[in-house]
Amino acid sequence: MTVARRTALLGGLGLLAGCSTSGYQGDERAVTVAAGENGGFYLAFAELLAAQLNRAEPRLRCTPMATEGSLDNVRRVLGGQADLGLALADVAQAATGGLRPFGSRLPLLALGRVYENYLQLVVRADGPVRTLAELAGRPVSLGASGSGASVLGERLLGQAGVRADVRNLPLLEAVAALGARSVDGLLWSGGIPTPALAELNDRTRISLIPLDPVLPALRRVYGPVYEQVLVPAGAYRGVGALATIGVANLLVCSPSLPDEVAAAAVRVLVNHAADLVPAQAVGTQFLDVRTLIGTSPVPLHPGAAASYRALHG
């Protein structure tokens, strides 16, 4: 996102981390955050968010929930099994627009744009694959069936014209399969570095495949929800800088979330942004308060919008 667009999105909100905050005033309430898989960035972020929310709002009892990822989270939030959830912007866009894999338009709302995801196509450094095209006919994991990576992975292969032997493995199973050479690649959408991938790299040297050549085709079909991002050199030991596809991660909820809970979550996002970056990602990931309201095409929850306005004044 450009600086100019960020400024426009803020619309003069001028979010100030030092603003005063009024605490949650309701009865004690449990709040569940549908997060992601063990070994991934989603769950680590949700654990920090829950800890900060519990500290800032003593009447809320927030707990993170391990899930398969974005698709799973949207379904849990709208089905009432979770209060908050993390979802890739393309999955959230599909939900509100009634696109595949959702069958109708769903009333999903957002509390904030929290960080950038990096689409990572991981292969063994000593393996046979060096380009996306070389995955043709080879086994590759596109992520768990409930993950956002599975949605983007199908779109990626479709736009690239690559017919691979697709598996839908959870992250830790995919990591084990790549280490055992039972798949030739795994696709993951998450923060940089992803802990499970960094641990794999310590045992079995990995490489990342550049994916930016497919970006123009994806944008023509699905719009600007996809952006080019740069994986910095050394994010994984021995892996150089390369361009890939980025997609924002949103903190989402249903319309039934009470305004007071939405406002409490926003106050934590704004006032504790620096405390919401998992330790392994400090220096490569950050939560930018200037872009929190940039959740389009998913509308902000009314309680979140009111909280942003209150923090401005």
Backbone torsions as a table, in degrees:
resi	resn	phi	psi	omega
1	MET	NA	133.3	-178.1
2	THR	-74.5	160.2	178.2
3	VAL	-61.9	-39.6	-179.6
4	ALA	-61.9	-43.0	-179.5
5	ARG	-68.0	-37.9	177.2
6	ARG	-58.8	-43.4	-179.4
7	THR	-62.8	-42.5	179.1
8	ALA	-63.6	-40.9	-179.5
9	LEU	-62.7	-37.6	-179.6
10	LEU	-64.2	-33.2	176.4
11	GLY	54.4	33.4	178.1
12	GLY	83.1	11.6	-179.2
13	LEU	-61.7	-39.1	178.3
14	GLY	55.4	52.5	-175.8
15	LEU	-58.2	129.0	-177.1
16	LEU	-117.1	122.3	-178.4
17	ALA	-65.1	-19.6	-178.0
18	GLY	-94.3	7.1	-178.8
19	CYS	-61.3	151.9	174.8
20	SER	-70.8	152.2	-179.8
21	THR	-126.4	137.6	173.2
22	SER	-99.1	129.6	-173.2
23	GLY	-71.5	165.5	175.7
24	TYR	-62.3	127.9	-171.8
25	GLN	-104.5	-3.8	-176.1
26	GLY	-80.0	-175.3	174.2
27	ASP	-67.1	165.8	176.1
28	GLU	-56.8	139.1	-176.0
29	ARG	-145.4	133.4	173.6
30	ALA	-79.5	138.8	177.9
31	VAL	-129.8	124.1	-179.3
32	THR	-109.3	133.0	177.9
33	VAL	-109.0	112.6	174.4
34	ALA	-74.6	120.7	-166.5
35	ALA	-114.0	-92.5	-175.4
36	GLY	-174.2	-161.9	-173.5
37	GLU	-83.9	153.2	170.8
38	ASN	-60.0	137.5	-178.7
39	GLY	91.4	-1.5	-178.6
40	GLY	-111.5	173.2	-175.9
41	PHE	-75.8	-35.2	-177.4
42	TYR	-54.4	-51.9	-174.9
43	LEU	-66.2	-40.3	178.3
44	ALA	-61.6	-41.7	178.2
45	PHE	-64.4	-44.7	-178.3
46	ALA	-63.2	-35.2	177.6
47	GLU	-64.0	-41.3	178.0
48	LEU	-68.0	-42.3	179.4
49	LEU	-60.9	-44.9	179.8
50	ALA	-61.8	-43.6	-179.3
51	ALA	-62.7	-43.5	-179.8
52	GLN	-69.3	-37.4	179.4
53	LEU	-66.6	-40.4	178.4
54	ASN	-65.8	-36.2	-179.5
55	ARG	-72.5	-40.9	-176.1
56	ALA	-79.7	-29.5	-175.5
57	GLU	-128.7	83.6	-172.6
58	PRO	-58.1	-22.5	179.6
59	ARG	-80.2	-9.5	176.1
60	LEU	-98.5	138.8	176.6
61	ARG	-118.2	92.8	-171.7
62	CYS	-97.0	133.9	177.2
63	THR	-134.1	141.4	175.6
64	PRO	-83.0	153.5	-179.3
65	MET	-125.7	123.1	175.5
66	ALA	-70.5	134.0	-178.1
67	THR	-142.5	-177.3	176.6
68	GLU	-82.8	-13.7	178.4
69	GLY	130.0	-155.7	-166.7
70	SER	-56.2	-51.3	-179.2
71	LEU	-59.2	-48.1	178.9
72	ASP	-58.7	-42.2	-176.6
73	ASN	-66.4	-44.1	178.4
74	VAL	-59.3	-43.8	-179.7
75	ARG	-65.3	-39.0	179.1
76	ARG	-67.7	-42.1	-179.8
77	VAL	-63.4	-48.5	-177.8
78	LEU	-75.5	-20.1	177.4
79	GLY	-90.0	-2.5	177.0
80	GLY	86.6	7.0	178.6
81	GLN	-86.4	-11.1	178.5
82	ALA	-146.1	150.8	179.0
83	ASP	-88.0	-41.8	179.6
84	LEU	-124.7	158.9	177.3
85	GLY	-155.3	155.7	175.5
86	LEU	-101.4	131.8	-177.4
87	ALA	-145.0	137.0	172.4
88	LEU	-61.9	145.2	-176.1
89	ALA	-62.0	-31.6	179.7
90	ASP	-71.3	-34.6	175.9
91	VAL	-68.8	-43.1	178.1
92	ALA	-63.1	-39.5	176.8
93	GLN	-61.9	-42.3	178.4
94	ALA	-63.3	-38.1	-179.8
95	ALA	-65.9	-48.7	-177.7
96	THR	-72.6	-24.0	-179.5
97	GLY	-95.8	-3.4	-179.5
98	GLY	70.3	27.6	-179.6
99	LEU	-89.4	166.8	174.8
100	ARG	-57.1	142.2	4.2
101	PRO	-89.6	14.4	179.0
102	PHE	-93.9	144.0	-174.9
103	GLY	-92.0	-10.3	-179.0
104	SER	-155.7	167.4	177.8
105	ARG	-69.2	131.3	-176.4
106	LEU	-114.8	145.4	-173.7
107	PRO	-82.5	53.7	-178.8
108	LEU	-78.1	139.6	176.1
109	LEU	-123.2	168.3	-176.7
110	ALA	-127.5	152.3	174.2
111	LEU	-106.6	-22.3	178.6
112	GLY	173.1	157.3	172.0
113	ARG	-90.4	116.2	-167.5
114	VAL	-101.2	-38.9	175.9
115	TYR	-165.4	173.1	-178.0
116	GLU	-94.6	134.7	172.9
117	ASN	-97.0	146.2	177.5
118	TYR	-112.6	124.2	175.4
119	LEU	-77.8	119.4	-173.1
120	GLN	-120.1	113.6	173.7
121	LEU	-96.8	108.1	-170.5
122	VAL	-103.9	131.1	176.1
123	VAL	-132.2	166.0	174.7
124	ARG	-73.8	138.8	177.5
125	ALA	-62.5	-26.9	179.3
126	ASP	-102.0	16.1	-176.5
127	GLY	-92.5	-176.2	-173.6
128	PRO	-88.1	-6.7	-171.9
129	VAL	-105.7	128.0	177.3
130	ARG	-125.8	-14.2	179.2
131	THR	-136.6	162.1	177.2
132	LEU	-60.2	-40.3	-178.2
133	ALA	-61.1	-30.0	-178.0
134	GLU	-74.2	-2.7	173.5
135	LEU	-80.2	-9.1	-178.4
136	ALA	-54.7	124.3	179.4
137	GLY	77.7	-2.6	-177.1
138	ARG	-101.3	154.1	178.7
139	PRO	-73.8	130.7	178.9
140	VAL	-144.1	138.8	175.3
141	SER	-91.6	128.3	176.3
142	LEU	-99.4	13.7	-179.9
143	GLY	98.5	167.4	179.5
144	ALA	-58.5	152.7	-175.7
145	SER	-63.0	-21.5	178.0
146	GLY	-97.5	13.7	-175.2
147	SER	-97.5	158.5	173.3
148	GLY	-69.2	-30.8	179.2
149	ALA	-60.8	-33.6	-179.8
150	SER	-65.6	-36.1	177.7
151	VAL	-69.1	-52.1	-179.2
152	LEU	-66.5	-34.2	178.6
153	GLY	-61.2	-43.8	177.2
154	GLU	-63.5	-40.8	177.9
155	ARG	-64.2	-42.9	-179.1
156	LEU	-60.5	-52.5	-178.6
157	LEU	-64.3	-38.0	179.5
158	GLY	-63.2	-45.5	-179.6
159	GLN	-71.5	-27.1	178.7
160	ALA	-85.6	-10.6	-178.9
161	GLY	69.7	31.1	-178.1
162	VAL	-106.0	123.7	175.8
163	ARG	-103.3	103.2	-178.8
164	ALA	-105.1	168.4	174.5
165	ASP	-87.6	92.2	-168.6
166	VAL	-82.2	132.5	171.2
167	ARG	-119.4	152.4	175.8
168	ASN	-117.9	87.6	-176.2
169	LEU	-108.4	138.7	168.8
170	PRO	-57.2	158.9	-172.2
171	LEU	-53.3	-52.1	-174.8
172	LEU	-66.3	-33.5	175.3
173	GLU	-68.5	-39.6	178.7
174	ALA	-65.0	-39.9	177.2
175	VAL	-60.4	-46.0	178.9
176	ALA	-63.6	-39.7	-179.4
177	ALA	-66.2	-39.1	177.9
178	LEU	-67.2	-40.2	177.5
179	GLY	-62.9	-33.3	-178.9
180	ALA	-89.8	0.2	-179.2
181	ARG	66.7	22.9	176.0
182	SER	-88.0	-12.5	163.8
183	VAL	-129.5	155.1	-179.8
184	ASP	-98.7	-5.0	177.8
185	GLY	-166.7	158.6	173.1
186	LEU	-137.7	139.8	178.5
187	LEU	-105.6	135.6	-178.4
188	TRP	-143.5	136.5	175.1
189	SER	-115.5	115.5	-176.9
190	GLY	-174.4	-167.9	-179.2
191	GLY	-75.1	167.7	178.9
192	ILE	-117.9	124.5	-9.9
193	PRO	-82.7	151.9	172.3
194	THR	-84.5	124.8	-173.4
195	PRO	-52.3	-45.8	-176.8
196	ALA	-64.4	-32.6	179.0
197	LEU	-75.9	-36.0	176.3
198	ALA	-64.5	-38.9	177.7
199	GLU	-67.4	-39.6	175.6
200	LEU	-59.4	-42.5	-178.4
201	ASN	-64.1	-27.6	176.9
202	ASP	-69.8	-27.9	-179.4
203	ARG	-95.8	-41.9	-175.2
204	THR	-136.6	113.3	-175.6
205	ARG	-58.2	134.4	-178.2
206	ILE	-113.9	163.3	169.4
207	SER	-129.7	155.5	173.5
208	LEU	-112.3	140.7	-179.2
209	ILE	-94.9	127.7	176.0
210	PRO	-61.3	134.4	-176.9
211	LEU	-118.1	-2.9	-176.3
212	ASP	-61.6	-24.4	177.6
213	PRO	-60.5	-22.4	-178.9
214	VAL	-89.3	-9.3	-174.6
215	LEU	-58.7	-46.8	-179.3
216	PRO	-57.2	-40.4	179.0
217	ALA	-66.1	-40.9	178.1
218	LEU	-63.3	-41.3	-179.2
219	ARG	-68.4	-35.0	177.8
220	ARG	-62.5	-36.6	-176.2
221	VAL	-87.8	-42.1	-169.7
222	TYR	-112.4	-4.4	176.2
223	GLY	88.0	-170.9	-171.7
224	PRO	-78.0	12.6	176.4
225	VAL	-62.1	-22.2	178.0
226	TYR	-103.2	139.4	-178.8
227	GLU	-134.6	159.7	173.1
228	GLN	-84.6	133.1	176.3
229	VAL	-131.3	158.9	-177.9
230	LEU	-112.0	122.8	169.8
231	VAL	-76.8	118.3	-176.2
232	PRO	-69.8	148.6	176.9
233	ALA	-59.1	134.8	177.1
234	GLY	85.2	0.1	175.3
235	ALA	-56.8	-38.6	167.4
236	TYR	-117.5	132.8	-174.6
237	ARG	-51.8	124.7	177.2
238	GLY	83.6	-2.4	-179.8
239	VAL	-100.6	124.5	-178.2
240	GLY	-78.4	173.1	179.4
241	ALA	-66.5	144.0	176.2
242	LEU	-158.0	156.5	179.7
243	ALA	-91.0	142.6	176.1
244	THR	-146.5	-165.6	-176.2
245	ILE	-103.1	131.0	178.6
246	GLY	-111.7	149.1	175.0
247	VAL	-146.5	134.8	-176.2
248	ALA	-67.2	153.9	174.7
249	ASN	-109.5	130.8	-178.5
250	LEU	-111.4	146.0	168.4
251	LEU	-92.5	115.4	-170.8
252	VAL	-116.2	167.3	-179.6
253	CYS	-158.7	176.3	175.4
254	SER	-97.3	164.0	177.8
255	PRO	-62.6	-18.8	-177.7
256	SER	-81.0	-6.4	178.6
257	LEU	-63.2	127.1	179.9
258	PRO	-58.4	142.9	-179.6
259	ASP	-55.0	-37.9	-176.4
260	GLU	-65.4	-35.9	179.2
261	VAL	-71.9	-41.7	177.0
262	ALA	-59.5	-44.5	-179.7
263	ALA	-64.2	-39.3	178.9
264	ALA	-62.8	-41.4	178.9
265	ALA	-64.3	-40.5	179.3
266	VAL	-63.3	-43.0	179.3
267	ARG	-58.7	-38.5	178.6
268	VAL	-68.3	-42.9	179.4
269	LEU	-59.1	-42.0	-177.1
270	VAL	-75.7	-48.3	-170.9
271	ASN	-86.3	-13.4	-177.9
272	HIS	-128.9	29.2	-177.1
273	ALA	-55.1	-41.6	-177.1
274	ALA	-68.0	-19.3	-178.8
275	ASP	-93.5	2.4	-174.6
276	LEU	-108.2	21.6	176.9
277	VAL	-109.7	117.0	178.2
278	PRO	-53.9	143.4	-172.4
279	ALA	-54.1	-37.9	-176.1
280	GLN	-69.7	-14.3	-175.9
281	ALA	-109.9	3.3	179.1
282	VAL	-61.3	128.8	-178.3
283	GLY	100.5	-22.7	177.7
284	THR	-117.1	-21.9	177.7
285	GLN	-127.0	147.3	173.9
286	PHE	-155.9	154.8	176.7
287	LEU	-97.8	114.8	-174.0
288	ASP	-95.4	110.6	-177.9
289	VAL	-64.2	-20.2	-179.6
290	ARG	-70.2	-21.1	-176.3
291	THR	-114.6	10.6	-177.9
292	LEU	-57.0	-37.3	-175.9
293	ILE	-83.7	1.0	-178.2
294	GLY	-83.0	64.2	-174.3
295	THR	-99.8	1.9	-178.8
296	SER	-53.1	138.2	12.7
297	PRO	-92.9	12.8	178.9
298	VAL	-91.9	122.3	-177.4
299	PRO	-70.4	152.6	175.7
300	LEU	-71.1	143.6	171.2
301	HIS	-62.2	139.2	-179.1
302	PRO	-54.7	-38.1	178.6
303	GLY	-66.6	-34.2	176.9
304	ALA	-69.4	-44.5	179.6
305	ALA	-60.7	-41.6	178.8
306	ALA	-64.8	-36.9	179.9
307	SER	-67.5	-40.9	176.7
308	TYR	-62.0	-40.8	178.3
309	ARG	-64.5	-40.6	179.6
310	ALA	-64.8	-40.4	179.6
311	LEU	-67.0	-28.7	177.7
312	HIS	-67.7	-37.6	-174.4
313	GLY	-100.9	NA	NA
